Amino acid sequence: MSRPAPTRLAMTVARAYHLRGLRQAEIAERLSMSQTRVSRLLQQAESEGIVRNAVVPTPGIFSEIEEQLEDRFGLSQCHVVDTSGEELIHDLGAVLATVVENSSVTAGTVGYPSWSRTLTAMVDALQPNCAKAQHVVELLGDLGSPTRQHAATDSTRRLASELRAEPVFLRAPGVLPSAQARRTLLEQDPYARRALSLMDDLDLAFVSIAEVAVPAHLADGDTFYRPEQVELARSHGAVGQICLRFIDRQGKPVPTGLDDMIVGVTLDHLATARQRWAAAGGPSKWEAIRAALVGGWLDILVTDKETADFLLRPEPSTIPVVGVPPEEPSAAPFPLDRDGSTPLYVQLADVLRSKIQDGEWLPEQKIPSEKELIRTYGISRMTVWKVLNQLVGEDLLYRVQGKGTFVAQGPIGAQATLGVREQLERMGDTTTRVLSNEIVAAEPTVARHLRIEPGEQVHRVRRLRLVDGEAISLHTASFPGHLAHGADGQRSTGGPDREPGLPATRIEESLESVLPTAEEAKLLRTRRTSPLLLLRQQIGDDRDQVVEYSEILIRGDRFRPEFGNRPGEEPAGPDHLSPNGRIPIVGRPADQQEVAKGRGGGRGGRSSPRR
């Protein structure tokens, strides 16, 4: 059995920080824990002697093997356990339990195949932790004998209790005699329909992996595949099954008609789940585990040392499939070096980056789908997803939900001598859409910046700015009620004794990264998981009177603000006006300007949802 979880985790964090060069924030994101905990684990590694002048390997913890598996198959985490025989199921489940305990899991819906013995062992080993969810839904209907079904129900209930979630049971046969029987059942059973509907939006799916056979612990019931059906799947090339769905050597679905008889999660559900975790091992499952990894069906894997060695063989042995002719060698080998020292995801990123930079892929061109890239380069879905995310972060690609991934035009440039707001004003062919123009009660944040009492009346204007027809920024400006005049949405900044449109003389700015609300994401046509730039501005006049407070949400993938002055140019001063001459763009001299990351709400520069 492996070393205790705290030591194992300290070893993993130490290697990531000291040997792989990851920052603490990156480690925290990868392992789903707080940065504070990463820091404490690094201190623990030093106190236990794991880290001295070098990282000292700890017996029973296979960090190098785990890293190789993560790089080869694009896993976010891999845990290798020294176990075998009768202890294998218990030990793998126990280690997966520590992954749950050590991860800050906060999920809407968790999917759980309650008939899996390894995952049942995980639930048995779970200790109280901070993980939580809204729903724990059974991913499959009843399998095996009534005794087994009762145990599965109890396991689901206990997992839901640990996650402080509602258990959603799927009390229907897991495998029905025909597709028509399945349709009839779902028409008559609203509870089954609800369970299946929750699978459309899985945050975390625990995945069961099995060989192409009837498991012994399920053979005594009439709600599983019959032996002849299993042989049918094998004859079509199946080497394994994930949550009862058959897959071939490349992790691709095996069409047999049996899928229409299952009451439970589909491969489409699993493909769209945000996280897929599994614990599986043993020689009988080698090919099934490898197929699941090659097909990109897993994000986290807990397995045994012997299975890990098999998975890392340069040319893994394959078990002959009865009735299936050997695959012909590929006429065009995958253009990545699997035996080299450079990780596959780094190689793929370089290949795709070159296609963009060399002009093979042109701006606004749709690139091949994830499935096509998996097929072309022979790598896992997780690796492809990781690389595409990286290139999106580099502003080389962008995604359109339901349509695919496209080559980006690149961020629109801006003059470094201008303020961020003025840079937005002077971008290309801009148009402004007034969304609202109203008198409202001041919220606490707005009141604090305007130096008024919460609930006092303010004039609030919301505008959506578009460049060449594409939404770039969302502006929300608030003015003290006694300064409000004009209602065309182009509010001038000026006090009661000032001419409308006269520039103010003082501005304080802060810039941070936030995640959009559902409404903001819809207006800006971006995903809720895509960070935006939030520019806060507090504008005052020469009498130290605050005349405006603004929040400007900016799509960072389409606009890159620049700071500083070009040699020989004067800094942006308070007399700069926007091209329409009506909204003064105010700024302090360059030596007084401030751009502070992490201000306003104590976000500390981290992406976070806006409240």
BAFI-935340 format. One line per 3 residues: number of its first residue (from 1); for each residue y, x, z of C-alpha. Coordinates in Angstrom, 1 decimal, decimal comma. Layout:
BEGIN
NUM	Y/X/Z | ...
This chain:
BEGIN
1	0,0/0,0/0,0 | 3,6/1,1/-0,6 | 6,0/2,5/2,0
4	8,1/0,0/4,0 | 10,7/-1,9/1,9 | 13,8/-0,2/3,5
7	12,6/3,3/2,6 | 11,5/2,2/-0,9 | 14,9/0,6/-1,5
10	16,8/3,6/-0,1 | 14,8/5,9/-2,4 | 15,6/3,6/-5,4
13	19,3/3,6/-4,6 | 19,4/7,4/-4,0 | 17,8/8,2/-7,3
16	20,1/5,8/-9,2 | 23,2/7,4/-7,5 | 22,3/11,1/-7,3
19	20,1/11,6/-10,3 | 21,0/8,9/-12,8 | 24,7/9,1/-12,2
22	25,3/5,3/-11,6 | 28,3/4,3/-9,6 | 27,8/2,3/-6,4
25	29,2/-0,8/-8,1 | 26,8/-0,5/-11,0 | 23,9/-0,1/-8,6
28	25,0/-3,1/-6,6 | 25,1/-5,3/-9,7 | 21,8/-4,0/-11,0
31	20,0/-4,6/-7,7 | 21,9/-7,9/-6,9 | 23,3/-6,7/-3,6
34	26,6/-5,9/-2,1 | 28,3/-2,6/-2,6 | 28,5/-2,2/1,1
37	24,7/-2,4/1,4 | 24,4/0,2/-1,4 | 26,6/2,5/0,7
40	24,5/1,9/3,8 | 21,3/2,7/1,9 | 22,7/5,9/0,6
43	23,5/6,9/4,2 | 20,0/5,9/5,2 | 18,6/8,1/2,5
46	20,5/11,0/3,9 | 19,4/10,3/7,5 | 15,8/10,0/6,5
49	15,8/13,3/4,6 | 15,3/11,7/1,2 | 18,6/13,3/0,0
52	19,5/16,8/0,9 | 20,7/19,1/-1,8 | 18,3/17,1/-4,1
55	16,5/13,9/-4,0 | 13,1/14,5/-2,3 | 10,2/12,5/-3,6
58	8,7/10,2/-1,0 | 4,9/9,8/-1,0 | 3,8/6,3/-2,1
61	7,0/5,6/-4,0 | 6,9/6,1/-7,8 | 10,5/6,2/-8,7
64	10,1/8,3/-11,8 | 7,4/6,0/-13,2 | 9,6/2,9/-12,4
67	12,5/4,4/-14,2 | 10,4/5,2/-17,3 | 9,2/1,6/-17,4
70	12,7/0,3/-17,0 | 13,9/2,4/-19,9 | 11,0/1,7/-22,1
73	10,9/-2,1/-21,7 | 14,5/-2,8/-20,8 | 13,8/-4,0/-17,3
76	16,6/-4,3/-14,7 | 14,1/-3,4/-12,0 | 10,5/-2,2/-11,8
79	8,5/-1,6/-8,6 | 5,2/0,2/-8,7 | 2,8/-0,2/-5,8
82	-0,2/2,0/-4,8 | -2,8/-0,7/-4,5 | -6,0/-2,0/-6,0
85	-9,0/-4,2/-5,4 | -8,9/-7,0/-3,0 | -5,5/-6,0/-1,7
88	-3,8/-6,1/-5,1 | -2,7/-9,7/-5,1 | -1,4/-9,6/-1,5
91	0,4/-6,3/-1,9 | 2,1/-7,2/-5,2 | 3,3/-10,5/-3,7
94	4,6/-8,8/-0,6 | 6,7/-6,3/-2,6 | 8,1/-9,1/-4,8
97	9,0/-10,8/-1,5 | 11,1/-7,7/-0,5 | 12,9/-7,9/-3,9
100	13,9/-11,5/-3,1 | 15,0/-10,5/0,4 | 17,0/-7,5/-0,8
103	18,7/-9,4/-3,6 | 21,6/-11,6/-3,1 | 20,0/-14,5/-4,9
106	22,3/-17,4/-5,3 | 20,9/-19,8/-7,9 | 21,3/-23,3/-9,1
109	17,7/-23,8/-10,1 | 14,7/-21,6/-9,4 | 11,5/-22,2/-11,3
112	8,2/-21,6/-9,5 | 4,6/-21,7/-10,9 | 3,1/-22,8/-7,6
115	-0,6/-22,3/-8,7 | -0,2/-18,5/-9,1 | -2,0/-16,7/-6,3
118	0,2/-13,6/-6,5 | 3,4/-15,7/-6,2 | 1,8/-17,7/-3,4
121	1,3/-14,4/-1,6 | 5,0/-13,7/-2,2 | 6,0/-16,9/-0,5
124	3,6/-16,1/2,4 | 5,3/-12,7/2,9 | 8,9/-13,9/2,7
127	11,1/-13,3/5,7 | 14,4/-15,2/6,5 | 17,1/-13,9/4,2
130	20,5/-14,8/2,7 | 19,1/-16,0/-0,7 | 19,8/-19,6/-1,5
133	19,4/-22,1/-4,3 | 20,0/-25,8/-5,0 | 16,6/-26,6/-6,5
136	13,2/-25,1/-6,5 | 11,3/-26,8/-9,3 | 7,6/-26,5/-10,1
139	7,2/-25,0/-13,5 | 3,8/-26,6/-14,2 | 1,9/-29,7/-13,3
142	-1,2/-29,9/-11,2 | -3,9/-27,4/-12,0 | -7,4/-26,9/-10,4
145	-9,0/-29,0/-7,7 | -7,2/-31,4/-5,3 | -7,4/-28,7/-2,6
148	-5,6/-26,2/-4,9 | -3,0/-28,8/-5,8 | -2,3/-29,5/-2,2
151	-1,9/-25,7/-1,5 | 0,5/-25,5/-4,5 | 2,7/-28,3/-3,2
154	2,8/-26,6/0,2 | 3,8/-23,3/-1,4 | 6,7/-24,9/-3,3
157	7,9/-26,7/-0,1 | 7,9/-23,4/1,8 | 9,8/-21,5/-0,9
160	12,4/-24,2/-1,1 | 12,7/-24,0/2,7 | 13,3/-20,2/2,6
163	16,0/-20,7/-0,2 | 17,5/-23,7/1,6 | 16,9/-25,7/-1,6
166	15,6/-29,1/-2,6 | 11,9/-28,9/-3,7 | 11,3/-30,7/-7,0
169	7,6/-31,4/-7,5 | 5,9/-31,9/-10,8 | 3,1/-34,3/-9,8
172	1,3/-34,7/-13,1 | -1,7/-33,1/-14,7 | -0,8/-29,6/-15,9
175	-2,9/-30,0/-19,1 | -3,5/-33,4/-20,7 | -6,2/-34,3/-23,2
178	-3,8/-34,8/-26,0 | -0,1/-34,7/-27,1 | 0,0/-38,5/-27,1
181	-1,2/-38,6/-23,5 | 1,6/-36,2/-22,6 | 4,2/-38,4/-24,3
184	2,9/-41,5/-22,6 | 3,0/-39,9/-19,2 | 6,6/-38,7/-19,6
187	7,8/-42,1/-20,8 | 6,4/-43,7/-17,6 | 7,2/-41,0/-15,0
190	10,9/-40,4/-14,2 | 10,1/-37,7/-11,6 | 8,3/-35,6/-14,2
193	11,2/-36,1/-16,6 | 13,7/-34,9/-14,0 | 11,6/-31,8/-13,2
196	11,4/-30,9/-16,9 | 15,2/-31,5/-17,4 | 16,0/-29,0/-14,6
199	14,1/-26,4/-16,6 | 16,8/-26,5/-19,3 | 19,1/-24,5/-17,0
202	17,0/-22,1/-15,0 | 18,9/-19,4/-13,1 | 15,7/-17,6/-11,9
205	12,2/-18,2/-13,2 | 9,2/-16,7/-11,4 | 6,7/-16,0/-14,2
208	2,9/-16,0/-14,0 | 1,0/-13,7/-16,2 | -2,7/-14,1/-17,0
211	-5,4/-13,0/-19,4 | -6,9/-15,3/-22,1 | -9,5/-16,9/-19,9
214	-10,0/-19,7/-17,4 | -9,1/-18,3/-14,0 | -11,9/-18,7/-11,5
217	-9,7/-20,4/-8,9 | -8,8/-23,1/-11,4 | -12,2/-23,6/-13,0
220	-13,3/-26,3/-10,6 | -10,7/-28,9/-11,8 | -10,2/-30,9/-15,0
223	-6,5/-30,2/-15,5 | -6,8/-26,8/-17,2 | -7,8/-25,6/-20,6
226	-11,4/-26,0/-21,6 | -13,4/-22,9/-22,6 | -13,4/-23,9/-26,2
229	-9,6/-24,2/-26,2 | -9,3/-20,7/-24,7 | -11,5/-19,4/-27,4
232	-9,3/-21,1/-30,0 | -6,2/-19,3/-28,7 | -8,1/-16,0/-28,7
235	-9,1/-16,5/-32,3 | -5,5/-17,0/-33,2 | -4,6/-13,6/-31,7
238	-3,7/-14,4/-28,1 | -4,0/-11,5/-25,7 | -2,3/-13,2/-22,7
241	-0,5/-16,2/-21,3 | 2,7/-16,6/-19,4 | 3,0/-19,9/-17,5
244	0,1/-21,2/-19,6 | 1,8/-20,4/-22,9 | -0,3/-18,0/-25,1
247	1,3/-14,9/-26,6 | 0,1/-12,2/-29,0 | 0,2/-8,4/-28,8
250	3,9/-8,4/-29,7 | 4,8/-11,0/-27,1 | 5,2/-13,7/-29,8
253	4,1/-17,3/-29,2 | 0,7/-18,2/-30,5 | 0,8/-21,6/-32,2
256	-2,4/-23,5/-31,5 | -1,3/-27,1/-30,8 | -2,2/-26,7/-27,2
259	1,4/-26,4/-26,2 | 1,9/-30,1/-26,9 | -0,6/-30,9/-24,2
262	1,1/-29,0/-21,3 | 3,3/-30,7/-18,8 | 5,5/-27,8/-17,8
265	7,9/-25,0/-18,7 | 8,1/-23,9/-22,3 | 8,7/-20,5/-23,8
268	12,2/-21,7/-24,9 | 12,9/-22,5/-21,2 | 11,9/-19,0/-20,2
271	13,8/-17,4/-23,1 | 17,1/-18,9/-21,8 | 16,5/-18,4/-18,1
274	19,0/-16,0/-16,7 | 16,4/-14,0/-14,8 | 12,6/-13,8/-15,1
277	10,6/-12,1/-12,3 | 6,9/-11,4/-12,2 | 4,3/-9,6/-10,1
280	1,0/-8,9/-11,9 | -1,5/-6,1/-12,2 | -5,2/-5,1/-12,6
283	-7,1/-4,0/-15,7 | -7,9/-7,6/-16,7 | -4,2/-8,3/-17,2
286	-3,2/-5,0/-18,9 | -2,8/-6,4/-22,4 | -1,1/-9,6/-21,1
289	1,4/-7,6/-19,1 | 2,2/-5,3/-21,9 | 2,6/-8,2/-24,4
292	5,0/-9,9/-21,9 | 7,1/-6,7/-21,7 | 7,1/-6,1/-25,4
295	8,2/-9,6/-26,0 | 11,1/-9,3/-23,6 | 9,9/-12,1/-21,3
298	10,6/-10,2/-18,0 | 13,6/-8,8/-16,2 | 11,9/-7,6/-13,0
301	8,2/-6,5/-12,7 | 6,1/-5,6/-9,7 | 2,9/-4,0/-10,7
304	0,3/-1,4/-9,5 | 0,1/2,3/-10,3 | -2,9/2,0/-12,6
307	-1,3/-0,7/-14,7 | 1,9/1,3/-14,8 | 0,0/4,4/-16,2
310	-1,5/2,2/-18,9 | 1,9/0,8/-19,9 | 3,3/4,3/-20,2
313	0,6/5,7/-22,5 | 2,2/6,9/-25,8 | -0,1/4,7/-27,7
316	-1,5/2,1/-25,3 | -5,1/1,2/-25,9 | -5,6/-2,4/-27,0
319	-8,6/-4,6/-26,2 | -10,3/-5,8/-29,4 | -9,6/-9,5/-30,0
322	-12,7/-11,3/-31,2 | -12,3/-12,8/-34,6 | -9,0/-11,1/-35,3
325	-8,8/-8,3/-37,9 | -7,0/-5,1/-36,9 | -3,3/-5,1/-37,7
328	-2,3/-3,2/-40,7 | -0,1/-0,2/-40,1 | 3,6/-1,0/-40,6
331	4,9/0,2/-43,9 | 8,2/1,0/-42,3 | 7,8/2,5/-38,8
334	10,3/1,5/-36,1 | 13,4/3,8/-36,5 | 13,5/4,8/-32,8
337	11,9/7,8/-31,2 | 9,5/6,4/-28,5 | 8,3/9,8/-27,4
340	11,8/11,4/-27,0 | 13,8/11,8/-23,8 | 16,6/9,5/-24,9
343	16,0/5,9/-23,6 | 15,4/3,3/-26,2 | 18,5/1,3/-25,3
346	20,7/4,3/-25,8 | 19,1/4,9/-29,2 | 19,5/1,3/-30,3
349	23,2/1,2/-29,1 | 23,9/4,3/-31,2 | 22,2/2,8/-34,3
352	24,1/-0,5/-34,0 | 27,4/1,2/-33,2 | 27,0/3,4/-36,3
355	26,5/0,3/-38,5 | 29,8/-1,1/-37,3 | 31,8/2,2/-37,5
358	30,4/3,1/-40,9 | 31,3/-0,2/-42,4 | 27,7/-1,4/-43,0
361	28,5/-4,4/-40,8 | 32,0/-5,7/-41,5 | 34,4/-7,5/-39,2
364	33,5/-11,2/-38,6 | 30,1/-10,6/-40,1 | 27,2/-12,2/-38,3
367	24,6/-9,5/-37,2 | 20,9/-10,1/-37,1 | 19,6/-12,3/-34,3
370	17,9/-10,9/-31,2 | 14,5/-11,9/-32,6 | 15,3/-10,0/-35,8
373	16,4/-6,9/-33,9 | 13,3/-7,1/-31,7 | 11,1/-7,3/-34,8
376	13,0/-4,5/-36,7 | 13,1/-2,0/-33,8 | 10,0/-2,9/-32,0
379	11,6/-3,2/-28,6 | 11,9/-5,9/-25,9 | 14,3/-8,8/-25,7
382	15,8/-7,4/-22,5 | 16,6/-4,1/-24,2 | 18,3/-5,9/-27,2
385	20,2/-8,2/-24,8 | 21,3/-5,2/-22,7 | 22,6/-3,3/-25,8
388	24,4/-6,3/-27,3 | 26,1/-6,9/-23,9 | 27,2/-3,2/-23,9
391	28,7/-3,5/-27,4 | 30,4/-6,8/-26,5 | 31,9/-4,9/-23,6
394	33,1/-2,2/-26,0 | 34,9/-4,9/-28,1 | 32,7/-4,1/-31,0
397	30,8/-7,4/-31,0 | 31,5/-10,9/-29,8 | 29,3/-14,0/-29,3
400	29,8/-17,6/-30,3 | 27,5/-20,0/-28,4 | 25,0/-21,7/-30,7
403	26,0/-19,6/-33,7 | 25,1/-16,0/-32,9 | 26,7/-12,5/-32,5
406	29,5/-11,3/-34,8 | 31,3/-8,0/-35,5 | 34,7/-8,1/-33,7
409	37,9/-7,3/-35,5 | 38,9/-5,2/-32,5 | 41,6/-5,9/-29,9
412	45,0/-6,6/-31,3 | 47,3/-3,6/-30,7 | 50,5/-3,8/-28,7
415	53,5/-1,5/-28,1 | 53,2/0,4/-24,9 | 57,0/0,2/-24,3
418	56,8/-3,6/-23,8 | 55,6/-5,6/-20,8 | 52,3/-7,4/-20,9
421	53,9/-10,8/-21,3 | 56,3/-9,5/-24,0 | 53,4/-7,9/-25,8
424	51,7/-11,3/-26,0 | 54,9/-12,8/-27,4 | 55,0/-10,3/-30,2
427	51,4/-10,4/-31,4 | 51,0/-11,4/-35,0 | 51,4/-15,0/-36,2
430	51,6/-16,8/-32,8 | 51,9/-20,5/-32,1 | 52,2/-22,2/-28,8
433	50,6/-25,5/-27,7 | 52,2/-27,2/-24,7 | 49,3/-28,7/-22,6
436	51,4/-30,2/-19,8 | 54,9/-30,4/-18,6 | 55,3/-32,1/-15,2
439	56,7/-32,2/-11,7 | 53,9/-31,6/-9,2 | 53,4/-30,7/-5,5
442	53,3/-27,0/-4,9 | 49,8/-25,6/-4,1 | 49,8/-23,0/-1,3
445	49,5/-20,0/-3,6 | 52,4/-21,2/-5,8 | 54,5/-22,0/-2,8
448	54,0/-18,6/-1,3 | 55,1/-16,8/-4,5 | 58,1/-19,2/-4,9
451	59,0/-18,9/-1,2 | 58,9/-22,6/-0,6 | 56,9/-24,9/1,5
454	53,5/-26,2/0,2 | 53,8/-29,7/-1,1 | 57,4/-29,2/-2,3
457	58,1/-30,3/-5,8 | 57,8/-27,7/-8,6 | 58,2/-27,9/-12,4
460	54,9/-26,7/-13,9 | 54,4/-26,0/-17,6 | 51,0/-25,0/-19,1
463	50,9/-23,5/-22,6 | 48,1/-22,2/-24,8 | 49,1/-19,3/-27,0
466	47,2/-18,8/-30,3 | 47,3/-15,9/-32,7 | 46,2/-16,7/-36,2
469	44,8/-19,9/-34,9 | 42,7/-18,3/-32,2 | 43,3/-18,9/-28,5
472	44,4/-15,7/-26,8 | 46,1/-16,6/-23,5 | 46,7/-19,5/-21,2
475	50,1/-19,6/-19,5 | 50,9/-21,6/-16,3 | 54,5/-21,2/-15,2
478	55,9/-22,8/-12,0 | 59,6/-23,2/-11,1 | 61,3/-24,5/-8,0
481	62,1/-28,1/-8,4 | 65,9/-27,7/-7,9 | 66,0/-25,3/-10,8
484	64,1/-27,5/-13,3 | 66,1/-28,6/-16,4 | 64,8/-29,3/-19,9
487	61,4/-30,7/-20,7 | 60,4/-29,2/-24,0 | 57,9/-26,8/-22,4
490	60,1/-23,8/-23,3 | 61,4/-23,4/-19,8 | 64,4/-21,1/-19,4
493	64,5/-18,9/-16,4 | 67,8/-19,4/-14,6 | 69,3/-20,5/-11,3
496	71,5/-23,6/-10,8 | 74,7/-21,5/-11,3 | 73,4/-19,6/-14,3
499	73,4/-20,4/-18,0 | 69,9/-21,4/-19,1 | 68,2/-18,6/-20,8
502	70,0/-15,8/-19,1 | 67,6/-13,0/-18,2 | 66,5/-12,5/-14,7
505	66,7/-9,0/-13,2 | 63,5/-8,5/-11,2 | 59,8/-8,9/-11,8
508	56,7/-8,1/-9,8 | 53,4/-8,0/-11,7 | 49,8/-7,6/-10,8
511	46,8/-7,5/-13,2 | 43,2/-8,2/-12,3 | 39,9/-9,3/-13,8
514	38,6/-12,8/-13,1 | 36,0/-15,2/-14,4 | 37,3/-18,4/-15,9
517	36,7/-21,9/-14,7 | 34,9/-24,4/-16,9 | 38,2/-25,8/-18,2
520	39,8/-22,4/-18,8 | 36,7/-21,2/-20,7 | 36,8/-24,3/-22,9
523	40,5/-23,9/-23,7 | 40,1/-20,2/-24,5 | 36,8/-20,7/-26,3
526	35,0/-18,1/-24,3 | 32,0/-18,0/-21,9 | 32,3/-18,6/-18,2
529	30,5/-15,2/-17,7 | 33,1/-13,4/-19,8 | 35,9/-11,8/-17,6
532	39,5/-12,5/-18,4 | 42,7/-10,6/-17,5 | 44,9/-12,5/-15,0
535	48,5/-11,4/-15,1 | 50,5/-12,7/-12,1 | 54,3/-12,6/-12,4
538	56,9/-13,3/-9,7 | 60,4/-13,4/-11,4 | 63,6/-13,2/-9,5
541	67,3/-12,9/-10,1 | 70,0/-10,5/-8,9 | 70,4/-12,5/-5,7
544	66,7/-12,0/-4,7 | 66,0/-15,6/-5,5 | 62,6/-16,3/-7,0
547	63,1/-18,4/-10,1 | 59,6/-18,4/-11,6 | 55,9/-17,7/-10,7
550	53,5/-17,4/-13,6 | 49,8/-16,9/-14,1 | 48,7/-15,8/-17,5
553	45,0/-15,7/-18,4 | 44,3/-13,4/-21,3 | 41,2/-12,8/-23,4
556	40,5/-9,2/-22,9 | 38,2/-9,1/-26,0 | 41,1/-10,0/-28,3
559	44,1/-8,3/-26,6 | 44,4/-4,9/-25,0 | 47,6/-4,4/-23,1
562	49,2/-0,9/-23,1 | 51,4/0,7/-20,5 | 53,9/3,6/-20,6
565	56,7/4,7/-22,9 | 56,6/6,6/-26,1 | 58,5/9,9/-26,0
568	62,2/9,4/-26,8 | 62,1/5,6/-26,3 | 63,9/3,7/-23,5
571	61,8/1,7/-21,1 | 61,7/-2,1/-21,4 | 64,6/-3,4/-19,5
574	65,7/-6,8/-18,2 | 67,6/-7,8/-21,3 | 64,5/-8,1/-23,6
577	64,2/-11,6/-25,1 | 61,3/-13,2/-26,9 | 61,6/-13,8/-30,6
580	62,5/-17,5/-30,1 | 65,4/-16,5/-28,0 | 64,7/-19,2/-25,4
583	62,2/-17,6/-22,9 | 63,6/-14,5/-21,4 | 61,0/-11,7/-21,0
586	62,1/-9,9/-17,8 | 61,1/-6,6/-16,6 | 62,1/-3,9/-14,1
589	62,8/-0,3/-15,2 | 59,7/1,7/-15,9 | 60,0/3,6/-12,6
592	59,9/0,3/-10,7 | 57,2/-1,6/-12,7 | 53,9/-2,2/-10,9
595	50,5/-3,1/-12,2 | 48,2/-3,5/-9,3 | 44,5/-4,2/-9,8
598	42,9/-6,4/-7,2 | 46,0/-8,0/-5,8 | 46,2/-11,7/-5,1
601	43,2/-13,0/-3,2 | 41,7/-9,7/-2,2 | 39,4/-9,4/-5,2
604	39,5/-5,7/-5,2 | 39,3/-5,4/-8,9 | 36,0/-7,2/-9,2
607	35,3/-10,0/-11,6 | 35,2/-13,3/-9,6 | 35,5/-17,0/-10,2
610	39,0/-18,4/-9,8 | 39,4/-20,9/-7,0
